[in-house]
Amino acid sequence: MPAGPEAFQPVDGRQVHTITSDNGKEFLGHEKVASALRADFYFAHPYASWERRRCVGG
């Protein structure tokens, strides 16, 4: 089941500025999420998992 922009809302109410993901098909609708959150969406290069972070806090 695809997640919408509500899945990317921060718990503490802070603004999401960027999202970085891999190139999986689960991010096919990334434009809709980025637009709804007014955030920039980036894709990591293949085989470069260090370009993605698990969670950015603070």
Secondary structure by P-SEA (a helix, b strand, c coil): ccccccccccccccccccccccccccccaaaaaaaaacbbbbbccccccccccccccc
